[in-house]
Amino acid sequence: MKRLAVGWLIGMFVCMVFLGIAWAEEKTLEIAFIRATGEPYYQYGSQAAEIAAKKLGVKMIIYTSNLDPAQELANVQDAIARGVDGILIYAVSLSSERAAVDTASKAGVPIFFQYGYHPDLLPKSAGFMQIDLKAFARPLGEWMAENLEKGKVAIIEGTLGRGDAEAYSEGFKEGLAKNPNLMVVTQVSGEWNRQKAYEAATNIITAHPDLVGLFVQNEDMAVGAANALERLGKLDQVKIVSQNGAPYGLDLIKAGKLQLTNANPPSIASVMALRLLIGIIKGEIEPGHFYWAPTQLIDKNNLDVAYRWDADEKDIEAWLSLPLPEPVIPPPAS
């Protein structure tokens, strides 16, 4: 009887061991997606990642930092305390990135950044993904150089001081320089705001009524600029190019009010970043690499194949079968 009891206990122990192994093998990965704000760009990115996560059998928790570095760090700490397997993040600032990567690194939790790249942070991170700012804007200037014969061009920039708006302007002007008969006559900040871009476009066209081209650095501002030009009867005269590929930007192209945009959809980028992070967590992909985010030049001729911000499940299903981005080796110097 005693032997039977011992045998039963041993059998139960072995079963528990195998059940524990099976549970560990089937454990659902949990990823924290931390976005800088709740603005549409970040919302569409997190929504696409959530859909992809469900299809990949991964649980996702969404945090919003409201552009507050202290809140961002609190979100990182809360995610780690919950026991997440990895963190996907749009950071608020470079200083907040340092705190986030240090905290996650000490806890042994892989953290993958979308934008905010700094080479010093790369070795401690799971990876970075973003666009090449100057190269992103350059084709828009090249389009104007090829499609406008001569005349005055203006730029409505985003908020100055972070370096992104400045880099976009520089890249655009490099492309525009291919036609020496085109000249940038003014650069005005619209602060990424539709109403301020409306006012900026009104002032620009008043000062330069013979303007032929306008580069607007995002499509929220492009809506405001197009409305201003339309009100003043100048929309047919002035060709507009923009960036990001937002749903309202694609609507402008369809209506003939925007000629070209260079899209960097947060939807497909977040899906790719999620896939990379999962591969890093599983040990299938080496951490600490930099990747270029997906981009796509869009005009009226390829609207039907644009990578949409508001992607549906069918779109995301297709993206899950696309090849992953290759790491950039060596990574950018800055």
C-alpha positions in Angstrom: 0.0 0.0 0.0 2.8 2.3 0.9 4.5 1.5 -2.4 1.3 2.4 -4.3 1.1 5.7 -2.5 4.7 6.5 -3.3 4.2 5.5 -6.9 1.0 7.6 -7.1 2.9 10.6 -5.7 5.7 10.2 -8.2 3.3 9.9 -11.0 1.5 13.0 -9.9 4.8 14.9 -9.7 5.8 13.8 -13.2 2.4 14.8 -14.6 2.8 18.2 -12.9 6.2 18.7 -14.4 5.0 17.9 -17.9 1.9 20.1 -17.4 4.2 22.9 -16.2 6.4 22.5 -19.3 3.4 22.5 -21.6 2.0 25.6 -19.9 5.3 27.4 -20.3 5.4 26.4 -24.0 1.8 27.7 -24.5 2.2 30.8 -22.4 0.7 33.8 -24.2 3.2 36.6 -24.8 2.1 40.0 -23.4 3.3 43.2 -25.1 2.9 46.8 -23.8 2.3 49.4 -26.5 3.2 52.9 -25.1 2.2 55.8 -27.4 3.2 59.4 -26.9 -0.3 60.8 -27.2 -3.8 59.7 -28.2 -3.6 61.7 -31.5 -4.7 59.9 -34.7 -1.2 58.9 -35.9 -0.5 57.0 -32.6 -4.1 55.7 -32.4 -3.9 54.1 -35.9 -0.5 52.6 -35.1 -1.7 51.0 -31.8 -5.0 49.8 -33.4 -3.1 48.0 -36.2 -0.7 46.5 -33.8 -3.6 45.2 -31.6 -5.2 43.5 -34.6 -1.9 42.0 -35.6 -1.3 40.9 -32.0 -4.6 39.0 -31.8 -3.8 37.2 -35.1 -0.4 36.2 -33.7 -1.8 35.0 -30.4 -0.2 37.8 -28.4 -1.9 39.9 -25.7 -1.4 43.7 -26.0 -1.8 46.4 -23.4 -2.1 50.0 -24.5 -0.7 53.0 -22.6 -0.8 56.7 -23.4 1.8 59.1 -22.1 0.1 62.4 -23.0 3.5 63.9 -24.0 4.5 63.8 -20.3 7.9 62.2 -19.6 6.9 61.4 -16.1 3.8 59.6 -17.2 5.8 57.7 -19.9 8.3 56.4 -17.3 5.3 55.4 -15.0 3.8 53.5 -17.9 7.1 51.7 -18.5 7.3 50.8 -14.8 3.7 49.7 -14.7 4.2 47.5 -17.7 7.3 45.9 -16.2 5.5 45.3 -12.9 2.7 43.5 -14.8 5.3 41.1 -16.2 5.1 42.0 -19.9 7.4 40.2 -22.2 8.3 43.3 -24.2 7.5 47.0 -24.8 6.8 48.8 -28.1 7.0 52.5 -27.6 6.6 55.9 -29.3 8.7 58.0 -26.8 7.9 61.5 -25.7 11.5 62.9 -26.0 15.1 61.8 -26.0 15.5 62.4 -22.3 12.4 60.2 -21.6 13.8 57.5 -23.9 17.0 57.3 -21.8 14.9 56.7 -18.7 12.7 54.2 -20.4 15.6 52.1 -21.9 17.5 52.2 -18.6 14.5 51.0 -16.7 13.6 48.3 -19.1 17.2 47.1 -19.5 17.6 46.7 -15.8 14.4 44.7 -15.7 15.5 42.5 -18.6 12.5 43.5 -20.7 13.1 44.2 -24.4 12.0 47.7 -25.5 11.6 48.6 -29.1 11.4 52.3 -30.1 9.4 53.7 -33.0 11.2 57.0 -33.8 13.5 59.0 -31.5 16.6 57.2 -32.7 19.9 57.9 -30.9 23.0 55.7 -31.6 23.9 55.7 -27.9 20.6 54.0 -27.0 20.7 51.3 -29.6 22.9 48.8 -27.8 20.6 48.7 -24.8 17.4 48.5 -26.8 15.6 45.8 -28.7 15.8 48.1 -31.7 14.7 51.3 -33.4 12.5 52.0 -36.4 12.0 55.3 -38.1 12.2 57.1 -41.4 15.2 59.0 -42.9 13.9 62.5 -42.5 15.8 64.3 -45.2 15.4 61.4 -47.7 11.7 61.3 -46.9 11.1 64.8 -48.1 13.5 64.9 -51.0 11.2 63.1 -53.5 8.6 65.8 -52.9 11.0 68.5 -54.0 12.1 66.3 -57.0 8.5 66.0 -58.1 8.1 69.8 -58.1 11.4 70.2 -59.9 10.1 67.8 -62.7 6.5 69.0 -62.8 6.8 72.8 -62.4 8.6 74.9 -65.0 9.5 77.9 -63.0 8.4 80.2 -60.2 8.0 80.7 -56.5 7.6 77.9 -53.9 6.8 78.1 -50.2 7.1 75.7 -47.3 4.7 75.4 -44.3 6.8 73.7 -41.7 5.9 71.9 -38.5 7.0 73.0 -35.1 10.7 74.0 -35.2 13.3 73.1 -32.6 13.2 69.3 -32.5 15.0 68.9 -35.8 12.4 67.0 -37.8 10.8 70.0 -39.4 14.2 71.4 -40.3 15.3 68.1 -41.8 12.2 67.9 -43.9 12.8 71.4 -45.3 16.4 70.6 -46.1 15.5 67.4 -47.9 12.7 69.1 -49.9 15.0 71.9 -51.0 17.7 69.4 -52.1 15.1 67.8 -54.4 13.8 71.1 -55.6 17.4 72.3 -56.5 17.2 70.0 -59.5 15.3 72.8 -61.2 17.2 76.1 -60.8 14.1 78.0 -62.1 12.2 77.2 -58.9 12.9 79.3 -55.8 11.8 78.9 -52.2 10.6 82.4 -51.2 9.4 81.7 -47.6 9.2 79.1 -44.9 6.5 79.5 -42.2 5.7 77.3 -39.3 2.2 75.9 -39.0 3.1 74.0 -35.8 1.5 70.8 -37.2 -1.9 72.5 -36.7 -4.6 72.8 -39.4 -5.9 76.2 -38.4 -2.4 77.7 -38.1 -1.5 76.3 -41.6 -4.7 77.9 -42.9 -3.6 81.2 -41.6 0.0 80.6 -42.9 -1.2 79.8 -46.4 -3.4 82.8 -46.4 -0.5 85.1 -45.5 1.8 83.4 -48.0 -0.5 83.7 -51.0 -1.3 87.3 -50.0 2.5 88.2 -50.0 3.2 86.0 -53.1 0.1 85.9 -55.3 2.1 84.3 -58.1 3.1 81.3 -56.0 3.2 78.0 -58.0 4.2 75.4 -55.4 3.6 74.7 -51.7 5.2 72.0 -49.5 3.2 71.3 -46.4 4.9 69.0 -43.9 1.9 67.0 -42.8 -1.5 66.5 -44.1 -3.5 67.9 -41.2 -1.8 71.2 -42.1 -2.3 70.4 -45.9 -6.1 70.4 -45.3 -5.9 73.9 -43.8 -3.6 75.2 -46.6 -5.8 73.7 -49.3 -8.9 75.3 -47.8 -7.2 78.7 -47.7 -6.0 78.5 -51.3 -9.5 77.3 -52.4 -11.2 80.2 -50.7 -8.8 82.6 -52.4 -9.3 81.0 -55.8 -5.6 79.9 -56.0 -5.9 76.1 -55.7 -5.6 75.4 -59.4 -2.5 77.7 -59.6 -0.6 76.3 -56.6 0.5 72.6 -56.6 0.7 71.1 -53.1 2.8 68.2 -51.9 2.7 66.8 -48.4 3.7 63.9 -46.1 2.3 61.0 -44.0 -0.5 59.4 -46.0 -3.3 60.1 -43.5 -6.9 59.2 -44.6 -7.7 62.9 -45.0 -4.5 63.3 -47.1 -5.7 60.5 -49.4 -9.1 62.3 -49.7 -7.3 65.4 -50.8 -5.5 63.5 -53.5 -8.7 61.9 -54.7 -10.3 65.4 -54.9 -7.3 66.7 -56.9 -6.3 69.2 -54.1 -3.1 67.5 -53.2 -0.7 66.2 -56.0 1.6 63.9 -54.0 2.3 62.7 -50.5 5.1 60.5 -49.1 3.4 58.2 -46.7 4.9 56.7 -43.5 1.8 54.8 -42.3 1.9 54.1 -38.5 -0.3 51.1 -39.2 2.2 49.0 -41.2 5.2 50.3 -39.3 3.7 49.3 -36.0 2.8 45.8 -37.3 6.4 45.4 -38.6 7.8 46.7 -35.3 5.6 44.3 -33.3 6.8 41.3 -35.5 10.4 42.3 -34.9 9.9 42.6 -31.2 8.2 39.2 -31.0 11.1 37.7 -32.9 13.5 39.3 -30.5 11.6 38.0 -27.4 11.6 34.5 -28.9 15.3 34.6 -29.6 14.8 34.4 -33.4 16.0 37.9 -34.2 19.1 39.6 -32.8 18.3 42.7 -30.7 20.0 46.1 -31.0 19.4 46.9 -34.7 18.1 49.9 -36.5 15.4 49.6 -39.2 13.9 52.0 -41.8 10.1 52.3 -41.4 8.0 51.5 -44.5 7.2 54.5 -46.8 5.2 54.9 -50.0 4.9 57.7 -52.5 1.2 58.2 -53.3 -0.6 60.1 -56.0 -3.9 59.7 -57.8 -2.5 56.8 -59.9 -1.8 54.4 -56.9 -4.4 55.4 -54.4 -6.0 52.0 -54.6 -2.8 50.2 -53.3 -1.9 52.7 -50.6 -0.9 51.4 -47.2 -3.7 53.0 -45.2 -3.5 54.3 -41.7 -7.0 53.0 -41.1 -6.1 49.5 -42.2 -8.6 46.7 -41.9 -8.1 43.1 -40.9 -7.5 42.0 -44.5 -4.8 44.6 -44.9 -3.1 43.5 -41.7 -3.4 39.8 -42.6 -1.5 40.6 -45.8 1.2 42.6 -43.9 1.9 39.7 -41.6 3.0 37.6 -44.6 5.4 40.3 -46.0 9.1 40.0 -45.4 10.4 41.8 -42.4 12.6 44.9 -42.8 16.3 44.2 -42.9 18.5 45.8 -40.3 20.6 48.8 -41.4 24.2 47.9 -41.0 26.0 50.0 -40.0 23.2 51.9 -38.4 22.9 55.7 -39.0 25.4 57.8 -37.1 22.7 60.1 -35.7 
